[in-house]
Amino acid sequence: RLLAAARDRVSFEAVVVDAPPDLAGRATLKTLYDLGVPTTYVFLHAAAAELARASLVVVGADAVFSNGSVLARAGTFAVAALARAANVPVLVACEAYKFHDRVQLDAVAANELVDLGAVGGGAARKRHLRYDVTPATYVSAIATEHGLLPPSAVAVLVRELGAAEDKG
């Protein structure tokens, strides 16, 4: 809907918060730039100042678990925590097919490590987690093709979708 709003010339500004190793936010930055949306691009370590003036934080998700926690690119939890400290609502944009009936409490259980090579003369290896888990208490709502849901409603939707698949 943000992209539709931009196409309809609704006035808003965006801040893209990005982090290594993938710098995936650059694609979002380009899309917003191409649509003429005034956009600020910052790295995660500089996000606090930008989020303090935000009215809404929108993040994507790789998965949403039945307890409402969100598996997403590493740094999402930090952004959600900063938003919560600034009393800014966090909206997770996620298609319902990414909802899972299992529960995950941290990012360590299932994660990909990105090896960035040796540092310190080979004495240490530097690694980045690719994903982190944001607890449901940091999420204001989840936007899906089924509408806007509170995190507590994820388990209900997972059950309903599973029942519909069983009938179909």
C-alpha positions as CSV (number, residue, x, y, z in Angstrom):
1,R,0.0,0.0,0.0
2,L,2.9,2.3,0.5
3,L,3.9,1.9,-3.1
4,A,0.3,2.5,-4.2
5,A,0.3,5.7,-2.0
6,A,3.5,6.8,-3.6
7,R,2.0,6.2,-7.1
8,D,-1.1,8.2,-6.1
9,R,1.2,11.0,-5.0
10,V,0.3,10.8,-1.3
11,S,2.9,12.8,0.5
12,F,5.2,10.9,2.9
13,E,8.8,10.5,3.6
14,A,10.7,7.2,4.1
15,V,13.8,6.0,6.0
16,V,15.4,2.9,4.8
17,V,17.5,1.2,7.5
18,D,20.1,-1.2,6.1
19,A,22.8,-3.5,7.4
20,P,25.6,-5.7,6.0
21,P,26.3,-8.2,4.8
22,D,23.6,-8.1,2.0
23,L,22.6,-4.4,2.1
24,A,19.2,-5.6,0.8
25,G,17.7,-2.2,1.7
26,R,19.3,-0.7,-1.4
27,A,16.6,-2.3,-3.6
28,T,13.9,-0.6,-1.5
29,L,15.8,2.6,-1.7
30,K,15.8,2.5,-5.5
31,T,12.1,1.6,-5.7
32,L,11.2,4.6,-3.4
33,Y,13.6,6.9,-5.3
34,D,12.1,5.9,-8.7
35,L,8.6,6.7,-7.3
36,G,9.8,10.1,-6.1
37,V,9.4,9.4,-2.4
38,P,11.8,11.6,-0.3
39,T,14.0,8.9,1.3
40,T,16.8,8.8,3.8
41,Y,19.2,5.9,3.8
42,V,20.9,4.9,7.0
43,F,22.8,2.0,8.4
44,L,21.5,0.2,11.5
45,H,23.9,1.9,13.9
46,A,22.5,5.3,12.9
47,A,18.8,4.4,13.0
48,A,17.9,5.7,16.4
49,A,18.0,9.4,15.4
50,E,15.8,8.8,12.3
51,L,13.3,6.5,14.1
52,A,12.8,9.1,16.8
53,R,11.0,11.3,14.3
54,A,9.1,8.5,12.5
55,S,5.3,8.0,12.8
56,L,5.4,4.4,11.6
57,V,7.9,1.6,11.1
58,V,7.3,-1.0,8.4
59,V,9.4,-4.1,8.2
60,G,9.2,-7.2,6.1
61,A,9.3,-10.8,7.4
62,D,10.7,-14.1,6.2
63,A,8.3,-15.9,8.6
64,V,5.7,-15.2,11.3
65,F,5.3,-17.8,14.0
66,S,2.1,-18.7,15.8
67,N,3.1,-16.8,18.9
68,G,3.3,-13.6,16.8
69,S,7.1,-13.5,16.8
70,V,8.8,-12.5,13.5
71,L,11.8,-14.0,11.7
72,A,13.3,-11.4,9.5
73,R,16.6,-10.0,8.3
74,A,19.1,-9.4,11.1
75,G,18.6,-5.9,12.5
76,T,14.8,-6.1,12.4
77,F,14.7,-6.7,16.2
78,A,17.0,-3.7,16.8
79,V,14.8,-1.5,14.7
80,A,11.6,-2.7,16.5
81,A,13.3,-2.1,19.9
82,L,14.2,1.4,18.9
83,A,10.7,2.1,17.6
84,R,9.2,0.8,20.8
85,A,11.5,3.1,22.8
86,A,10.3,6.0,20.8
87,N,6.6,4.9,21.0
88,V,6.4,4.4,17.2
89,P,4.2,1.5,16.0
90,V,5.8,-1.4,14.1
91,L,3.9,-2.8,11.2
92,V,5.1,-6.1,9.7
93,A,4.2,-6.7,6.1
94,C,4.0,-10.5,5.4
95,E,2.0,-12.8,3.2
96,A,0.0,-15.4,5.1
97,Y,1.8,-18.3,3.4
98,K,4.9,-17.3,5.5
99,F,2.9,-18.0,8.7
100,H,4.0,-21.1,10.7
101,D,2.3,-23.0,13.4
102,R,5.6,-23.6,15.2
103,V,7.1,-21.2,17.8
104,Q,10.6,-19.9,17.7
105,L,12.0,-17.8,20.6
106,D,15.4,-16.8,19.2
107,A,17.4,-16.6,16.0
108,V,19.9,-19.2,17.0
109,A,17.8,-22.3,16.4
110,A,17.6,-21.8,12.7
111,N,19.9,-19.3,11.1
112,E,22.4,-18.9,8.3
113,L,25.8,-17.5,9.2
114,V,27.6,-15.4,6.7
115,D,31.3,-15.9,6.9
116,L,33.1,-12.6,6.2
117,G,36.6,-14.1,6.3
118,A,39.5,-14.0,8.8
119,V,40.2,-10.9,10.8
120,G,43.0,-10.1,13.2
121,G,45.6,-12.0,11.3
122,G,43.4,-15.1,11.1
123,A,43.1,-15.4,14.9
124,A,39.3,-14.7,14.7
125,R,36.6,-15.2,12.2
126,K,33.9,-12.5,11.8
127,R,30.4,-13.7,11.3
128,H,27.0,-12.1,10.8
129,L,23.7,-13.7,11.5
130,R,21.4,-13.4,8.5
131,Y,18.2,-13.4,10.5
132,D,16.9,-12.4,13.9
133,V,13.6,-12.9,15.8
134,T,11.5,-10.0,16.9
135,P,9.2,-10.9,19.8
136,A,5.5,-10.3,19.3
137,T,5.4,-7.7,22.0
138,Y,7.4,-5.4,19.7
139,V,4.9,-5.7,16.8
140,S,1.9,-3.5,16.7
141,A,0.2,-5.2,13.7
142,I,0.8,-7.6,10.8
143,A,-0.4,-6.6,7.4
144,T,-1.4,-9.5,5.2
145,E,-3.7,-10.2,2.2
146,H,-6.3,-11.2,4.9
147,G,-6.2,-7.7,6.5
148,L,-4.5,-6.1,9.4
149,L,-4.0,-8.6,12.3
150,P,-2.7,-8.2,15.9
151,P,0.2,-10.6,16.6
152,S,-2.1,-12.6,18.9
153,A,-4.3,-13.5,15.9
154,V,-1.6,-15.3,14.0
155,A,-2.4,-18.7,15.6
156,V,-6.0,-18.4,14.7
157,L,-5.3,-17.6,11.0
158,V,-2.8,-20.5,10.8
159,R,-5.5,-22.8,12.1
160,E,-8.1,-21.4,9.7
161,L,-5.8,-21.7,6.7
162,G,-4.8,-25.2,7.7
163,A,-8.5,-26.2,8.0
164,A,-9.3,-24.7,4.6
165,E,-6.4,-26.7,3.0
166,D,-7.6,-29.9,4.6
167,K,-11.1,-29.3,3.0
168,G,-9.7,-28.3,-0.3
